[in-house]
Amino acid sequence: RHPLATFFHLFFRVSAIVTYLFCDWFSNSFVACFVTILLLLSFDFWSVKNVTGRLLVGLRWWNQIDEDGKSHWVFEAKRVPTIAASTEAEARIFWLSLIICPVIWTMFFFSTLFSLKLKWLALVIAGISLQTANLYGYIHCKLGGQKTISRVTSRLFGTADVIKRQSRRISEDGTGEHGKTGTR
């Protein structure tokens, strides 16, 4: 169990959202609000990527740059079951907050855009970017990186293709599960 990691996983995320919603009540300084929220978002990004992801679900990701200057994304998952590393409740909290927060920041984007508070747009885009980057990285970790994702999608499309071919063959040939009903 990792109650401290769970606390900080939620603390920075919720603090950034609450500060964004109520910052005008506490301060008239746009710069102070902007910097505070950006710092909270940055602390959240770092803590989720480097600490809570490892402790709560046994996943981590990072970007490496080799000698040639090429960027390589690395996605890693523990070999042991994640339940051994954390409780199921902690894992559920991790994934729910990882999915819900980018949705909230996207709603902030549209509300900022439609209310024409364009000075906040850069901050909201930063929030969406940081939250979505963590979500993207952890989804890749969960699915096993690029190779597994391409296998899953090819299996999905392959299965859909097989179903289409079978239904086409059934309609053309008059064959069904119980054998041929028509003659050739």
C-alpha positions in Angstrom: 0.0 0.0 0.0 1.2 3.5 -0.9 -1.1 6.1 0.8 1.5 8.9 0.5 1.9 8.3 -3.3 -1.8 8.1 -3.7 -2.2 11.4 -1.9 0.3 13.2 -4.0 -1.0 11.6 -7.2 -4.3 13.3 -6.4 -3.0 16.4 -4.6 -1.2 18.1 -7.4 -3.9 17.3 -10.0 -6.8 18.5 -7.8 -4.8 21.5 -6.6 -4.1 22.7 -10.2 -7.8 22.4 -11.1 -9.1 24.1 -7.9 -6.5 26.9 -8.3 -7.5 27.4 -11.9 -11.2 27.6 -10.9 -10.8 29.9 -7.9 -7.6 31.8 -8.5 -9.4 35.0 -9.3 -11.0 35.0 -5.9 -7.6 34.9 -4.1 -5.4 37.0 -6.3 -5.8 39.8 -8.8 -2.4 39.0 -10.3 -2.6 37.0 -13.5 1.1 36.2 -13.4 1.0 34.8 -9.9 -2.0 32.6 -10.8 -0.4 31.4 -14.0 2.9 30.5 -12.4 1.2 28.7 -9.5 -1.0 26.6 -11.7 1.9 25.9 -14.1 4.1 24.8 -11.2 1.3 22.5 -9.8 0.9 21.0 -13.3 4.6 20.5 -13.6 4.8 18.9 -10.1 1.9 16.6 -11.1 3.5 15.6 -14.4 6.8 14.8 -12.7 5.3 12.9 -9.7 3.0 10.8 -11.9 5.6 10.0 -14.5 8.5 9.2 -12.0 6.9 8.1 -8.8 3.2 7.3 -8.6 3.1 5.3 -11.9 5.8 3.0 -10.6 4.4 2.6 -7.1 0.6 2.4 -7.8 0.5 0.4 -11.1 4.1 -0.8 -11.8 4.4 1.2 -15.0 6.9 3.8 -16.2 7.9 5.5 -19.4 10.6 7.9 -20.6 12.3 9.3 -23.7 15.9 8.5 -24.5 18.0 10.3 -27.1 20.8 8.2 -28.6 24.2 9.3 -29.9 22.8 10.0 -33.4 20.2 12.4 -31.9 17.3 10.1 -32.5 14.5 10.1 -29.9 13.4 6.7 -28.6 10.3 6.2 -26.3 10.7 3.5 -23.7 7.6 1.9 -22.1 8.1 -0.5 -19.2 5.8 -2.7 -17.1 6.7 -4.8 -14.1 6.8 -8.5 -14.7 5.1 -9.2 -11.4 1.3 -8.6 -11.2 0.5 -5.0 -10.3 -1.8 -6.2 -7.5 1.3 -7.3 -5.6 2.7 -3.8 -5.7 -0.4 -2.0 -4.9 -4.0 -2.5 -4.0 -6.7 -2.5 -6.6 -8.2 0.7 -5.1 -5.0 2.5 -5.6 -4.8 1.3 -9.2 -8.3 2.4 -9.8 -7.6 5.8 -8.4 -4.5 6.1 -10.6 -6.3 5.3 -13.8 -9.5 7.3 -13.1 -7.6 10.4 -12.3 -5.3 9.8 -15.3 -8.3 9.7 -17.6 -10.6 12.3 -15.9 -8.1 15.2 -15.6 -7.4 15.6 -19.3 -11.1 15.6 -19.9 -11.5 18.4 -17.3 -8.7 20.4 -18.9 -10.3 20.0 -22.3 -13.6 21.3 -20.9 -11.5 24.3 -19.5 -10.1 24.8 -23.0 -13.6 25.1 -24.6 -14.9 27.3 -21.8 -11.9 29.6 -22.1 -12.2 29.7 -25.8 -16.0 30.5 -25.8 -15.8 33.0 -22.9 -12.9 34.8 -24.8 -10.5 34.7 -21.9 -7.7 34.1 -24.3 -4.9 35.0 -21.8 -5.7 31.7 -20.0 -5.5 29.7 -23.2 -1.8 29.0 -23.0 -2.1 27.7 -19.5 -5.0 25.4 -20.4 -3.1 24.1 -23.4 -0.2 23.3 -21.1 -2.5 21.5 -18.8 -4.0 19.4 -21.6 -0.5 18.7 -23.0 1.0 17.5 -19.7 -2.0 15.5 -18.6 -2.4 13.9 -22.1 1.3 13.1 -22.3 1.1 11.1 -19.1 -2.1 9.4 -20.2 -0.5 8.5 -23.6 2.6 7.1 -22.0 0.8 5.0 -19.5 -1.6 3.6 -22.0 1.4 2.5 -24.1 2.9 1.0 -21.0 -0.3 -0.9 -20.2 -0.7 -2.2 -23.7 3.0 -3.1 -24.0 4.4 -0.4 -26.2 4.1 0.1 -30.0 4.4 -3.6 -30.9 1.6 -4.7 -28.7 -0.6 -1.8 -29.9 0.0 -2.7 -33.5 -0.7 -6.3 -32.8 -4.0 -5.4 -31.0 -5.2 -3.2 -33.8 -4.2 -5.7 -36.5 -6.0 -8.4 -34.5 -9.0 -6.2 -34.2 -9.1 -5.3 -37.9 -8.2 -8.9 -38.8 -11.1 -10.2 -36.7 -13.5 -7.7 -38.3 -12.2 -8.7 -41.7 -12.8 -12.4 -41.0 -16.3 -11.7 -39.7 -17.1 -9.6 -42.9 -15.8 -12.4 -45.1 -17.8 -15.0 -43.2 -21.0 -13.0 -43.4 -20.4 -12.3 -47.1 -19.7 -16.0 -47.7 -22.9 -17.0 -45.8 -25.0 -14.6 -47.8 -23.4 -15.6 -51.2 -23.1 -19.4 -50.7 -26.1 -20.0 -48.4 -23.8 -21.7 -45.9 -24.3 -21.4 -42.3 -23.1 -22.8 -39.0 -24.9 -26.1 -39.7 -23.3 -26.8 -43.1 -24.4 -26.1 -46.7 -28.0 -25.4 -47.4 -27.6 -24.8 -51.1 -25.8 -26.7 -53.8 -23.0 -25.7 -56.1 
